[in-house]
Amino acid sequence: MYSLISKRADVIITNILLVLVFTFLFVVSSYIRIPLFFSPVPITLQTFVLFLSLAVLRKKAAVSYVFYIALGVSGLSVFANGGCGMLYLFGPTGGYLFGFFLSLVIFGHIVEKVRHIKKLNVGDYSLVFLLANLLIYLCGIFWLFFTYKISLGDALKIGVVPFVIGDIVKIVLAASLSYKLIKC
C-alpha cells in the first residue's frame, strides 16, 4: 500500500516539475527572438518548446503555457517583444498566443489519446506538430487581419511566410527529439 502511494506521489511531483520546466522554457524561448523590420511578429523558439511540451506533457502542456501567460499578465516581462501585462495579449502577437493555447489543448489531448493506442513515431510527431503550427498560423493571421485591418494576403506575408522555413526545421528537429525522448 505504501509503495503505491509513494509511486503516485513520485508521478505527481514529476508532473509538477515538468510543467514548471516547460513554463521556464516558454519564458527562455521568448527571449531568443529575431525581430523582423517588416512584421510585428518576431521569430522565436517558442513553437519548438510548444512541440516538445506536446510530446512530453501531452494534455498537461496547456498548463505550463497558462503559467507562462499568467507570469506575463502579472507584470513580468516574459513575452516575445519584451512586453508584459494584460494589454500585451491584445497586441499584434495576441492571435499567436491564443493559437498556442488552442494547439496545446487540442493536440495535447490528441497525443494523449494516441499514446494509449500506440507509440508515436517521427512521422506521427511531425504531423501533430505541423497541424498544431497550422492552427497557430490561422489564429495569428486572422488576428493580424482584424487588428491591423489589412488584407488576408498581407496578413499571410507578415504573419506566416517569414516563418515557414524555420518552423519546418523546428518541426523536424522537435519530432526527432520527441521520438528519442519518449522512446527512452
C-alpha positions as CSV (number, residue, x, y, z in Angstrom):
1,M,0.0,0.0,0.0
2,Y,2.8,2.4,0.9
3,S,4.7,1.7,-2.3
4,L,1.5,2.6,-4.3
5,I,1.1,5.9,-2.5
6,S,4.9,6.6,-2.9
7,K,4.7,5.8,-6.7
8,R,1.7,8.1,-7.1
9,A,3.5,10.9,-5.2
10,D,6.5,10.5,-7.4
11,V,4.4,10.8,-10.5
12,I,2.7,13.9,-9.2
13,I,6.0,15.5,-8.3
14,T,7.5,14.6,-11.7
15,N,4.5,16.1,-13.5
16,I,4.7,19.3,-11.4
17,L,8.4,19.6,-12.1
18,L,7.9,19.0,-15.9
19,V,5.1,21.6,-16.1
20,L,7.4,24.1,-14.3
21,V,10.4,23.3,-16.5
22,F,8.3,23.9,-19.7
23,T,6.9,27.1,-18.2
24,F,10.5,28.2,-17.8
25,L,11.4,27.0,-21.3
26,F,8.5,29.1,-22.7
27,V,10.0,32.2,-21.0
28,V,13.5,31.5,-22.1
29,S,12.4,30.7,-25.7
30,S,10.5,34.0,-25.9
31,Y,13.8,35.9,-25.2
32,I,15.5,34.1,-28.1
33,R,14.0,36.2,-30.8
34,I,14.8,37.8,-34.1
35,P,12.8,41.0,-34.7
36,L,11.6,41.5,-38.3
37,F,11.5,45.0,-39.6
38,F,8.6,44.3,-41.9
39,S,6.5,42.3,-39.3
40,P,5.2,43.0,-35.8
41,V,5.8,39.3,-35.1
42,P,9.3,38.2,-34.2
43,I,10.9,34.8,-34.9
44,T,11.3,32.9,-31.6
45,L,11.9,29.4,-30.4
46,Q,8.5,29.2,-28.7
47,T,7.0,26.8,-31.2
48,F,9.9,24.4,-30.7
49,V,9.1,24.4,-27.0
50,L,5.4,24.0,-27.7
51,F,6.1,20.9,-29.9
52,L,8.3,19.3,-27.2
53,S,5.8,20.1,-24.5
54,L,3.1,18.3,-26.5
55,A,5.3,15.2,-26.7
56,V,6.4,15.2,-23.1
57,L,3.4,16.7,-21.2
58,R,0.7,15.8,-23.7
59,K,-2.6,17.2,-22.3
60,K,-0.8,18.9,-19.4
61,A,1.2,21.0,-21.8
62,A,-1.5,23.7,-21.8
63,V,-1.0,24.1,-18.0
64,S,2.7,25.1,-18.5
65,Y,1.6,27.6,-21.1
66,V,-1.2,29.0,-18.8
67,F,1.5,29.6,-16.1
68,Y,3.7,31.4,-18.7
69,I,0.8,33.6,-19.7
70,A,0.0,34.3,-16.0
71,L,3.6,35.4,-15.5
72,G,3.3,37.8,-18.3
73,V,-0.1,39.2,-17.3
74,S,1.1,39.6,-13.7
75,G,3.7,42.1,-14.9
76,L,6.8,40.0,-15.6
77,S,8.4,40.8,-18.9
78,V,8.2,37.3,-20.4
79,F,6.5,37.9,-23.8
80,A,8.3,37.8,-27.1
81,N,8.6,41.5,-27.7
82,G,9.7,42.1,-24.1
83,G,6.2,43.1,-23.1
84,C,4.1,42.3,-20.1
85,G,0.6,42.9,-18.7
86,M,-2.9,42.1,-19.9
87,L,-2.8,44.6,-22.8
88,Y,0.0,42.6,-24.4
89,L,-2.4,39.9,-25.1
90,F,-4.3,42.3,-27.4
91,G,-1.2,43.4,-29.4
92,P,0.0,42.1,-32.7
93,T,1.0,38.7,-31.4
94,G,-2.2,38.1,-29.5
95,G,-3.6,35.7,-32.1
96,Y,-0.4,33.6,-31.9
97,L,-0.7,33.5,-28.1
98,F,-4.3,32.3,-28.4
99,G,-3.3,29.8,-31.2
100,F,-0.5,28.4,-28.9
101,F,-3.1,27.8,-26.2
102,L,-5.6,26.2,-28.6
103,S,-2.9,24.0,-30.1
104,L,-1.7,22.8,-26.7
105,V,-5.3,22.0,-25.6
106,I,-6.4,20.2,-28.8
107,F,-3.2,18.5,-29.8
108,G,-2.2,17.7,-26.2
109,H,-5.4,15.7,-25.9
110,I,-4.8,14.0,-29.3
111,V,-1.3,13.0,-28.4
112,E,-2.6,11.7,-25.0
113,K,-5.3,9.5,-26.7
114,V,-3.0,8.2,-29.5
115,R,-0.2,7.3,-27.0
116,H,-2.7,5.0,-25.3
117,I,-3.2,3.2,-28.6
118,K,0.4,3.2,-30.0
119,K,3.8,4.6,-29.7
120,L,4.2,7.7,-31.9
121,N,7.0,7.7,-34.4
122,V,8.8,10.6,-36.0
123,G,6.2,10.9,-38.8
124,D,3.3,10.9,-36.2
125,Y,5.0,13.7,-34.2
126,S,5.8,15.6,-37.4
127,L,2.1,15.5,-38.4
128,V,0.9,16.6,-35.0
129,F,3.4,19.4,-34.8
130,L,2.5,20.6,-38.4
131,L,-1.2,20.6,-37.6
132,A,-0.6,22.5,-34.4
133,N,1.6,25.0,-36.2
134,L,-1.1,25.5,-38.9
135,L,-3.7,26.3,-36.2
136,I,-1.2,28.8,-34.7
137,Y,-0.8,30.4,-38.1
138,L,-4.6,30.5,-38.7
139,C,-5.2,32.3,-35.4
140,G,-2.2,34.6,-36.0
141,I,-3.2,35.8,-39.5
142,F,-6.8,36.3,-38.5
143,W,-5.7,38.4,-35.5
144,L,-3.5,40.5,-37.8
145,F,-6.2,40.8,-40.3
146,F,-8.8,42.1,-37.8
147,T,-6.4,44.1,-35.6
148,Y,-4.5,45.9,-38.4
149,K,-7.3,46.0,-40.9
150,I,-5.1,44.5,-43.6
151,S,-5.9,42.1,-46.3
152,L,-5.5,38.4,-45.7
153,G,-2.8,38.3,-48.3
154,D,-0.8,41.0,-46.3
155,A,-1.5,39.1,-43.1
156,L,0.0,36.0,-44.7
157,K,3.0,37.9,-45.9
158,I,3.9,39.3,-42.5
159,G,2.4,36.6,-40.3
160,V,3.2,33.3,-42.0
161,V,5.6,33.5,-44.9
162,P,8.7,34.6,-42.9
163,F,8.2,31.8,-40.5
164,V,7.6,28.7,-42.7
165,I,11.1,27.5,-43.3
166,G,12.2,28.0,-39.7
167,D,9.0,26.3,-38.5
168,I,9.6,23.3,-40.8
169,V,13.1,23.0,-39.3
170,K,11.7,23.2,-35.8
171,I,9.0,20.6,-36.6
172,V,11.6,18.1,-37.9
173,L,14.0,18.7,-35.0
174,A,11.3,18.5,-32.4
175,A,9.7,15.4,-34.0
176,S,13.1,13.6,-34.0
177,L,13.9,14.7,-30.4
178,S,10.5,13.8,-29.2
179,Y,10.7,10.4,-30.6
180,K,14.1,9.8,-29.0
181,L,13.0,11.3,-25.6
182,I,9.7,9.4,-25.4
183,K,11.3,6.1,-26.6
184,C,13.7,6.0,-23.6
